[in-house]
Amino acid sequence: MTALVVRRLLVDMEQPIPRHWCAGDAFRTALFNALSFSFPFGEQFFIDSVRDGFAKLPPEVQEKLRDDVQGFVGQEATHRRLHGLYNAQLEKNGLVNVWEPRSRERFKALEGVDVRHWLGITAANEHLTAILADFMLHNPDLLGEQDERLKTLWLWHSAEESEHKSVAYDVYQTLDGDYGWRIKWMKRATFLFVSESLRQTVVNLKRDGTLWKWSTWRSAASYLFGKRGMVRLVYGPWKEYLRRDFHPAQVGSEAARKWLAENGDVFVPVGT
């Protein structure tokens, strides 16, 4: 893994967000807004999981992983902050975050359990976000040109998710995380991610008044299952996680490296 750089993104997320900022498309806008609603709580959970797992490692192992863990925490904290600002604008637009309260209630059951369960959940979600990130980086035109600020935010977030996709997995494995539990948590995480993202997307579309428009469902079918459909293209990489000898580094990061190399004018590296 290359050194993880914490970057300050040069975008103003305190400005209003257009109603259909994603290519003028109601469905895609609602879906990305739904994903943003999940991040502040989710990113904090991932940070806590990796920090707590790291604290359980022997000192000599901590030294090997310290830079990766610090970079992971710094990147995720930055994502959490910017999506918090993003979500505040969405709420001003009349959207309601139903995903986060449900997640908070669900994760109360994990208080006091073995940290490897937290890490198993985090590693699974990091793989999900990494493969979705790679999809976005290979299909940036699907974000449209209506709001360059949000397009930049999503591609920057995607690039950093691809960068740090191995950290939680490595801490889990170093703590002798069980293969069976890794697979169980991936299946559970996938079910919850899909069901909650669709629930929040439907809520967003209902608030937007576009839930029952034919154009909305036509767009959903195309974006999810079309020739460049997200579900079609991420299923293969998702399935790779189920292999016993899988490691996140086996999933390509070329698109992320390319985007970061070509867009250095939109962020400033900062210390961790």
Residue frames relative to the residue before (quaternion, step in Angstrom):
aa qw qx qy qz dx dy dz
M 1.0000 0.0000 0.0000 0.0000 0.00 0.00 0.00
T 0.4009 -0.6877 0.5439 0.2656 3.57 -1.00 0.80
A 0.6622 -0.5026 0.3639 0.4201 3.58 -1.24 0.43
L 0.3683 -0.7338 0.5313 0.2090 3.56 -0.93 0.92
V 0.1912 -0.7941 0.5732 0.0650 3.54 -0.61 1.19
V 0.2822 -0.7184 0.6086 0.1841 3.55 -0.97 0.89
R 0.0991 -0.8281 0.5517 -0.0026 3.57 -0.72 1.11
R 0.2918 -0.7121 0.6078 0.1958 3.56 -1.11 0.72
L 0.2996 -0.7809 0.5256 0.1553 3.55 -0.51 1.20
L 0.3386 -0.7691 0.5158 0.1665 3.55 -0.84 1.02
V 0.4414 0.6371 -0.5073 0.3767 3.55 0.52 1.23
D 0.3694 -0.7184 0.5483 0.2164 3.55 -1.17 0.63
M 0.1110 -0.8320 0.5428 0.0295 3.56 -0.24 1.27
E 0.5701 0.5761 -0.3980 0.4298 3.59 1.22 0.30
Q 0.5384 0.5819 -0.4146 0.4468 3.56 1.30 0.28
P 0.6400 -0.5526 0.3602 0.3941 3.61 -1.09 0.61
I 0.3320 -0.7229 0.5768 0.1858 3.53 -1.21 0.67
P 0.4685 -0.6849 0.4745 0.2937 3.61 -0.75 0.99
R 0.6505 -0.5578 0.3579 0.3710 3.55 -1.14 0.71
H 0.7956 0.0846 -0.0240 0.5994 3.61 0.80 -0.97
W 0.0235 -0.8674 0.4969 -0.0115 3.53 0.65 1.17
C 0.6905 0.4865 -0.2840 0.4537 3.63 1.07 -0.62
A 0.8181 -0.2593 0.1112 0.5012 3.57 -0.07 1.35
G 0.5884 -0.5903 0.3609 0.4184 3.58 1.21 0.47
D 0.5358 0.6504 -0.3620 0.3987 3.55 1.34 0.23
A 0.4300 -0.7337 0.4660 0.2443 3.58 -0.64 1.15
F 0.6868 0.4906 -0.3076 0.4393 3.60 0.84 -0.90
R 0.6838 0.4788 -0.3051 0.4583 3.59 0.76 -0.98
T 0.6310 0.5266 -0.3362 0.4600 3.58 0.98 -0.79
A 0.6705 0.5023 -0.2974 0.4579 3.59 0.90 -0.95
L 0.6516 0.5210 -0.3172 0.4510 3.59 1.00 -0.80
F 0.6936 0.4576 -0.2894 0.4751 3.60 0.82 -0.92
N 0.6237 0.5184 -0.3435 0.4737 3.57 1.04 -0.67
A 0.6113 0.5425 -0.3429 0.4630 3.59 1.08 -0.71
L 0.6575 0.5061 -0.3121 0.4628 3.57 0.89 -0.91
S 0.6377 0.5320 -0.3361 0.4442 3.58 0.95 -0.81
F 0.6217 0.5561 -0.3444 0.4308 3.59 1.00 -0.76
S 0.6757 0.5133 -0.3037 0.4332 3.61 1.09 -0.61
F 0.6199 0.6546 -0.3288 0.2811 3.56 1.10 -0.67
P 0.6514 0.5292 -0.3828 0.3860 3.68 0.64 -0.80
F 0.6981 0.4244 -0.2782 0.5051 3.61 0.84 -0.89
G 0.6668 0.5285 -0.3072 0.4262 3.57 0.89 -0.92
E 0.6676 0.4994 -0.3059 0.4597 3.56 0.89 -0.91
Q 0.6418 0.5107 -0.3334 0.4650 3.60 1.02 -0.74
F 0.6169 0.5323 -0.3427 0.4677 3.59 1.03 -0.74
F 0.6591 0.5047 -0.3097 0.4636 3.60 0.92 -0.87
I 0.6343 0.5270 -0.3244 0.4634 3.59 0.97 -0.85
D 0.6776 0.4922 -0.2923 0.4617 3.59 0.85 -1.00
S 0.6386 0.5391 -0.3286 0.4399 3.59 0.98 -0.84
V 0.7055 0.4578 -0.2694 0.4692 3.56 0.81 -1.02
R 0.6372 0.5215 -0.3329 0.4596 3.61 0.95 -0.77
D 0.6938 0.4735 -0.2836 0.4627 3.57 0.85 -0.96
G 0.6413 0.5097 -0.3227 0.4741 3.58 1.05 -0.72
F 0.6287 0.5431 -0.3195 0.4556 3.56 0.99 -0.86
A 0.6510 0.5352 -0.3096 0.4403 3.58 1.00 -0.84
K 0.6546 0.5145 -0.3104 0.4587 3.60 1.19 -0.46
L 0.5750 0.6219 -0.3721 0.3797 3.60 1.22 -0.30
P 0.5592 -0.5718 0.4643 0.3804 3.61 -1.14 0.50
P 0.6568 -0.5507 0.3417 0.3855 3.63 -1.08 0.66
E 0.6745 0.5008 -0.3172 0.4401 3.60 0.91 -0.82
V 0.6496 0.4823 -0.3153 0.4959 3.59 1.14 -0.57
Q 0.5895 0.5742 -0.3587 0.4406 3.57 1.07 -0.70
E 0.6412 0.5375 -0.3339 0.4342 3.57 0.94 -0.82
K 0.6585 0.5160 -0.3099 0.4518 3.58 1.03 -0.75
L 0.7768 0.3530 -0.1715 0.4926 3.58 1.04 -0.77
R 0.4158 0.7617 -0.4441 0.2232 3.59 1.26 -0.27
D 0.6897 0.4851 -0.2997 0.4464 3.61 0.77 -0.99
D 0.6444 0.5185 -0.3209 0.4614 3.58 0.99 -0.82
V 0.6727 0.4937 -0.2996 0.4627 3.57 0.90 -0.91
Q 0.6543 0.5051 -0.3200 0.4629 3.59 0.93 -0.83
G 0.6532 0.5059 -0.3094 0.4707 3.57 1.00 -0.82
F 0.6242 0.5414 -0.3228 0.4616 3.57 1.01 -0.84
V 0.6783 0.4872 -0.2919 0.4662 3.57 0.82 -1.02
G 0.6656 0.5105 -0.3097 0.4477 3.60 0.90 -0.87
Q 0.6718 0.4871 -0.3022 0.4692 3.58 0.91 -0.87
E 0.6856 0.4838 -0.2971 0.4557 3.58 0.84 -0.92
A 0.6262 0.5321 -0.3414 0.4562 3.60 1.03 -0.72
T 0.6434 0.5102 -0.3186 0.4736 3.58 1.04 -0.75
H 0.6251 0.5224 -0.3331 0.4748 3.60 1.01 -0.78
R 0.6483 0.5351 -0.3141 0.4412 3.56 0.91 -0.95
R 0.6763 0.5029 -0.3017 0.4457 3.58 0.88 -0.94
L 0.7074 0.4657 -0.2803 0.4518 3.59 0.80 -0.98
H 0.6711 0.4675 -0.3170 0.4803 3.59 0.98 -0.68
G 0.5563 0.5682 -0.3961 0.4592 3.58 1.18 -0.35
L 0.6561 0.4896 -0.2981 0.4908 3.58 1.02 -0.83
Y 0.6098 0.5535 -0.3238 0.4657 3.55 1.04 -0.87
N 0.7060 0.4799 -0.2728 0.4437 3.57 0.79 -1.05
A 0.5921 0.5637 -0.3651 0.4454 3.56 1.11 -0.61
Q 0.6521 0.4955 -0.3095 0.4832 3.58 1.05 -0.71
L 0.6236 0.5330 -0.3409 0.4592 3.58 1.04 -0.72
E 0.6512 0.5068 -0.3162 0.4680 3.58 1.00 -0.79
K 0.6109 0.5303 -0.3478 0.4740 3.60 1.12 -0.61
N 0.6606 0.4941 -0.2948 0.4823 3.57 1.20 -0.57
G 0.6241 -0.5815 0.3270 0.4067 3.58 1.29 0.06
L 0.5091 0.6295 -0.4451 0.3827 3.60 1.22 0.14
V 0.2481 -0.7672 0.5807 0.1129 3.55 -1.20 0.66
N 0.3340 -0.7499 0.5416 0.1808 3.57 -0.81 1.04
V 0.0474 -0.8074 0.5881 -0.0041 3.57 -0.38 1.25
W 0.5509 0.6377 -0.3814 0.3800 3.59 1.26 -0.32
E 0.6976 0.5065 -0.2981 0.4099 3.58 0.74 -1.03
P 0.6674 0.4871 -0.3421 0.4475 3.67 0.78 -0.79
R 0.6380 0.5177 -0.3303 0.4646 3.59 1.03 -0.73
S 0.6422 0.5174 -0.3226 0.4646 3.60 1.02 -0.78
R 0.6366 0.5364 -0.3320 0.4436 3.58 0.95 -0.85
E 0.6624 0.4957 -0.3036 0.4725 3.57 0.94 -0.86
R 0.6637 0.5239 -0.3073 0.4366 3.57 0.91 -0.93
F 0.7440 0.4378 -0.2395 0.4444 3.57 0.84 -0.94
K 0.4401 0.6653 -0.4758 0.3706 3.59 1.22 0.02
A 0.6214 0.5688 -0.3336 0.4231 3.57 1.14 -0.66
L 0.6595 0.5224 -0.3058 0.4457 3.59 1.22 -0.36
E 0.4462 0.6950 -0.4614 0.3241 3.58 1.24 -0.10
G 0.8339 0.2061 -0.1758 0.4808 3.54 -0.84 1.07
V 0.5565 0.5975 -0.4171 0.3992 3.63 1.19 -0.06
D 0.7154 -0.4298 0.3352 0.4372 3.56 -1.31 0.29
V 0.5137 -0.6799 0.4319 0.2956 3.57 -0.79 1.04
R 0.5629 0.6070 -0.3949 0.3984 3.60 1.15 -0.44
H 0.5900 0.5380 -0.3758 0.4704 3.60 1.16 -0.45
W 0.6263 0.5208 -0.3287 0.4780 3.59 0.99 -0.81
L 0.6855 0.4815 -0.2824 0.4673 3.56 0.94 -0.91
G 0.6120 0.5449 -0.3492 0.4545 3.58 1.07 -0.67
I 0.6433 0.5049 -0.3035 0.4890 3.56 1.03 -0.83
T 0.6727 0.5032 -0.2942 0.4557 3.56 0.92 -0.93
A 0.6516 0.5117 -0.3206 0.4591 3.59 0.90 -0.88
A 0.6402 0.5228 -0.3224 0.4614 3.59 0.99 -0.81
N 0.6965 0.4647 -0.2759 0.4721 3.57 0.85 -0.96
E 0.6183 0.5338 -0.3501 0.4584 3.58 1.07 -0.63
H 0.6312 0.5037 -0.3391 0.4827 3.59 1.08 -0.64
L 0.6334 0.5294 -0.3318 0.4565 3.59 0.96 -0.82
T 0.7010 0.4516 -0.2839 0.4733 3.58 0.83 -0.91
A 0.6298 0.5452 -0.3425 0.4346 3.60 1.05 -0.67
I 0.6997 0.4471 -0.2943 0.4733 3.59 0.90 -0.81
L 0.6117 0.5099 -0.3495 0.4937 3.60 1.14 -0.55
A 0.6188 0.5461 -0.3330 0.4560 3.57 1.07 -0.76
D 0.6601 0.5018 -0.3107 0.4648 3.56 0.92 -0.88
F 0.6024 0.5470 -0.3464 0.4668 3.58 1.07 -0.72
M 0.6885 0.4842 -0.2894 0.4559 3.60 0.84 -0.95
L 0.6659 0.5103 -0.3064 0.4499 3.57 0.97 -0.85
H 0.6808 0.4530 -0.2851 0.4999 3.59 1.15 -0.53
N 0.7724 0.2633 -0.1461 0.5593 3.60 1.24 -0.32
P 0.0764 0.8564 -0.5091 0.0397 3.62 0.84 0.90
D 0.5696 0.6141 -0.3857 0.3868 3.59 1.15 -0.52
L 0.5978 0.5892 -0.3610 0.4063 3.59 1.17 -0.51
L 0.5968 0.5481 -0.3591 0.4631 3.57 1.29 -0.19
G 0.4270 -0.7308 0.4403 0.2996 3.57 1.29 -0.22
E 0.4581 -0.6809 0.5111 0.2557 3.52 -1.39 -0.04
Q 0.4099 0.7518 -0.4498 0.2540 3.60 1.25 0.05
D 0.8002 0.0732 -0.0223 0.5948 3.59 1.04 -0.70
E 0.2618 -0.8037 0.5181 0.1307 3.57 -0.09 1.31
R 0.5819 0.5923 -0.3673 0.4191 3.56 1.14 -0.63
L 0.7188 0.4262 -0.2552 0.4864 3.60 0.84 -0.95
K 0.5915 0.5476 -0.3675 0.4640 3.57 1.08 -0.61
T 0.6544 0.5065 -0.2995 0.4749 3.56 0.97 -0.87
L 0.6324 0.5435 -0.3275 0.4443 3.57 0.94 -0.89
W 0.7151 0.4619 -0.2704 0.4496 3.58 0.78 -1.00
L 0.6786 0.4764 -0.3067 0.4673 3.60 0.98 -0.73
W 0.6147 0.5246 -0.3385 0.4820 3.60 1.09 -0.68
H 0.6466 0.5061 -0.3151 0.4759 3.57 0.93 -0.92
S 0.6486 0.5277 -0.3141 0.4497 3.58 0.94 -0.88
A 0.6604 0.5169 -0.3109 0.4473 3.57 0.90 -0.93
E 0.6939 0.4624 -0.2887 0.4705 3.59 0.92 -0.84
E 0.5943 0.5403 -0.3735 0.4641 3.61 1.08 -0.58
S 0.6441 0.5099 -0.3165 0.4743 3.56 1.03 -0.77
E 0.6314 0.5561 -0.3246 0.4321 3.58 1.03 -0.79
H 0.8260 0.2745 -0.1238 0.4765 3.59 0.70 -1.04
K 0.2925 0.8186 -0.4605 0.1798 3.59 1.25 0.34
S 0.6936 0.5044 -0.2813 0.4306 3.62 1.15 -0.49
V 0.5248 0.7040 -0.4014 0.2604 3.59 1.14 -0.54
A 0.7003 0.4486 -0.2872 0.4753 3.61 0.68 -1.03
Y 0.6239 0.5428 -0.3303 0.4550 3.58 1.02 -0.80
D 0.6745 0.4983 -0.3022 0.4533 3.59 0.88 -0.91
V 0.6442 0.4967 -0.3312 0.4782 3.61 0.97 -0.75
Y 0.6260 0.5394 -0.3273 0.4583 3.59 0.99 -0.84
Q 0.6957 0.4727 -0.2759 0.4653 3.57 0.83 -0.99
T 0.6471 0.5307 -0.3197 0.4443 3.58 1.00 -0.80
L 0.6832 0.4421 -0.2693 0.5151 3.56 1.20 -0.58
D 0.5119 -0.6678 0.3959 0.3677 3.58 1.29 0.40
G 0.1199 0.8129 -0.5523 0.1406 3.53 0.94 0.94
D 0.4752 -0.7100 0.4594 0.2429 3.54 -0.95 0.97
Y 0.5182 -0.6500 0.4620 0.3091 3.59 -0.96 0.89
G 0.6482 0.5388 -0.3231 0.4303 3.58 0.91 -0.88
W 0.6806 0.4662 -0.2873 0.4866 3.55 0.95 -0.86
R 0.5884 0.5649 -0.3738 0.4415 3.59 1.06 -0.63
I 0.6880 0.4695 -0.2795 0.4775 3.58 0.93 -0.89
K 0.6338 0.5280 -0.3354 0.4551 3.60 0.96 -0.81
W 0.6883 0.4728 -0.2958 0.4640 3.57 0.92 -0.88
M 0.6055 0.5370 -0.3701 0.4561 3.60 1.06 -0.56
K 0.6716 0.4931 -0.3069 0.4601 3.58 0.87 -0.87
R 0.6643 0.4862 -0.3048 0.4790 3.58 0.98 -0.82
A 0.6540 0.5176 -0.3121 0.4549 3.56 0.95 -0.90
T 0.6459 0.5199 -0.3210 0.4577 3.58 1.00 -0.80
F 0.6461 0.5141 -0.3220 0.4632 3.58 0.92 -0.87
L 0.6962 0.4693 -0.2816 0.4645 3.57 0.84 -0.95
F 0.6382 0.5310 -0.3328 0.4472 3.58 0.97 -0.83
V 0.6898 0.4752 -0.2840 0.4665 3.57 0.85 -0.96
S 0.7005 0.4754 -0.2874 0.4479 3.59 0.78 -0.99
E 0.7000 0.4650 -0.2840 0.4616 3.60 0.90 -0.86
S 0.6392 0.5098 -0.3420 0.4632 3.60 1.00 -0.71
L 0.6579 0.4875 -0.3160 0.4792 3.60 1.01 -0.73
R 0.6171 0.5408 -0.3433 0.4570 3.59 1.01 -0.78
Q 0.7007 0.4595 -0.2776 0.4700 3.58 0.83 -0.98
T 0.6149 0.5420 -0.3486 0.4545 3.59 1.06 -0.69
V 0.6499 0.5051 -0.3114 0.4749 3.58 0.96 -0.86
V 0.6314 0.5190 -0.3317 0.4711 3.60 0.97 -0.82
N 0.6534 0.5135 -0.3139 0.4591 3.58 0.95 -0.88
L 0.6743 0.4947 -0.2971 0.4608 3.59 0.91 -0.90
K 0.6308 0.5284 -0.3340 0.4596 3.56 1.04 -0.74
R 0.6620 0.4923 -0.3007 0.4785 3.58 0.96 -0.87
D 0.6731 0.5018 -0.2724 0.4701 3.56 1.16 -0.72
G 0.4369 -0.7141 0.4458 0.3169 3.60 1.22 -0.36
T 0.6293 0.5498 -0.3319 0.4377 3.59 1.22 0.32
L 0.3466 0.7790 -0.4777 0.2116 3.61 1.23 0.15
W 0.8012 0.3152 -0.1523 0.4852 3.61 0.85 -0.91
K 0.4329 0.6760 -0.4844 0.3478 3.58 1.15 0.48
W 0.5520 -0.6259 0.4408 0.3305 3.57 -0.98 0.86
S 0.6355 0.5514 -0.3314 0.4268 3.60 0.99 -0.82
T 0.6091 0.5577 -0.3482 0.4435 3.58 1.11 -0.66
W 0.7243 0.4360 -0.2476 0.4733 3.58 0.80 -0.98
R 0.5956 0.5425 -0.3596 0.4708 3.57 1.14 -0.57
S 0.6495 0.5052 -0.3038 0.4802 3.56 1.02 -0.84
A 0.6368 0.5333 -0.3315 0.4475 3.59 0.98 -0.84
A 0.6620 0.5076 -0.3085 0.4571 3.57 0.89 -0.90
S 0.6784 0.4908 -0.2904 0.4632 3.57 0.93 -0.87
Y 0.7015 0.4825 -0.2816 0.4425 3.58 0.83 -0.99
L 0.7383 0.4189 -0.2335 0.4743 3.57 0.99 -0.78
F 0.8459 0.1841 -0.0382 0.4992 3.58 0.88 -0.93
G 0.4695 0.7004 -0.4289 0.3241 3.60 1.25 0.06
K 0.7909 -0.3033 0.2201 0.4839 3.56 -1.31 -0.20
R 0.7575 0.2153 -0.1400 0.6002 3.57 1.10 -0.73
G 0.2086 0.8326 -0.4914 0.1479 3.56 1.12 0.63
M 0.5536 -0.6440 0.4246 0.3138 3.53 -0.96 0.93
V 0.6723 0.4930 -0.3107 0.4566 3.59 0.83 -0.92
R 0.6489 0.5321 -0.3156 0.4430 3.56 0.93 -0.89
L 0.7587 0.4254 -0.2187 0.4423 3.57 0.86 -0.97
V 0.7175 0.4295 -0.2791 0.4721 3.62 1.09 -0.45
Y 0.4847 0.6878 -0.4454 0.3061 3.61 1.17 -0.27
G 0.6518 0.5273 -0.3220 0.4398 3.60 0.90 -0.89
P 0.6920 0.4510 -0.2884 0.4843 3.63 0.78 -0.92
W 0.5997 0.5495 -0.3667 0.4516 3.60 1.08 -0.65
K 0.6775 0.5191 -0.2900 0.4329 3.57 0.86 -0.98
E 0.5628 0.6196 -0.3823 0.3913 3.59 1.12 -0.60
Y 0.5953 0.6039 -0.3542 0.3942 3.57 1.09 -0.72
L 0.6392 0.5649 -0.3205 0.4117 3.58 1.14 -0.60
R 0.5302 0.6282 -0.4145 0.3904 3.60 1.23 -0.27
R 0.5399 -0.6336 0.4473 0.3271 3.57 -1.01 0.79
D 0.7560 0.3761 -0.2042 0.4952 3.62 1.00 -0.78
F 0.3394 0.7664 -0.4867 0.2462 3.59 1.22 0.38
H 0.0450 0.7395 -0.6713 -0.0240 3.53 -1.33 0.54
P 0.5746 -0.6320 0.3888 0.3454 3.62 -0.90 0.85
A 0.5923 0.5868 -0.3722 0.4079 3.60 1.10 -0.57
Q 0.5723 0.5984 -0.3777 0.4145 3.59 1.24 -0.31
V 0.6177 0.5040 -0.3374 0.5006 3.58 1.28 -0.32
G 0.5156 -0.7030 0.3998 0.2830 3.57 -0.69 1.09
S 0.1691 -0.7799 0.5967 0.0849 3.55 -1.17 0.70
E 0.3117 0.7984 -0.4779 0.1921 3.57 1.26 0.22
A 0.6531 0.5228 -0.3216 0.4434 3.59 0.94 -0.86
A 0.6427 0.5186 -0.3217 0.4632 3.58 1.04 -0.76
R 0.6593 0.5026 -0.3108 0.4648 3.59 0.89 -0.91
K 0.6477 0.5238 -0.3162 0.4540 3.56 0.98 -0.84
W 0.6689 0.4983 -0.3147 0.4530 3.59 0.87 -0.91
L 0.6681 0.5001 -0.3063 0.4579 3.58 0.89 -0.90
A 0.6569 0.5130 -0.3111 0.4566 3.58 0.99 -0.79
E 0.7440 0.4231 -0.2209 0.4676 3.59 1.00 -0.79
N 0.7633 0.3606 -0.1845 0.5033 3.60 1.20 -0.28
G 0.1974 0.8263 -0.5024 0.1609 3.56 1.08 0.74
D 0.5944 0.5909 -0.3590 0.4106 3.59 1.23 -0.27
V 0.6859 0.4894 -0.2929 0.4520 3.61 1.21 -0.24
F 0.7728 0.2376 -0.1719 0.5628 3.60 1.22 0.10
V 0.2521 -0.7370 0.6091 0.1496 3.53 -1.34 0.42
P 0.3971 -0.7050 0.5237 0.2666 3.65 -0.71 0.96
V 0.0656 -0.7819 0.6193 0.0286 3.56 -1.06 0.82
G 0.6136 -0.5485 0.4138 0.3891 3.55 -1.25 0.24
T 0.4597 -0.6692 0.5068 0.2898 3.57 -1.25 0.45
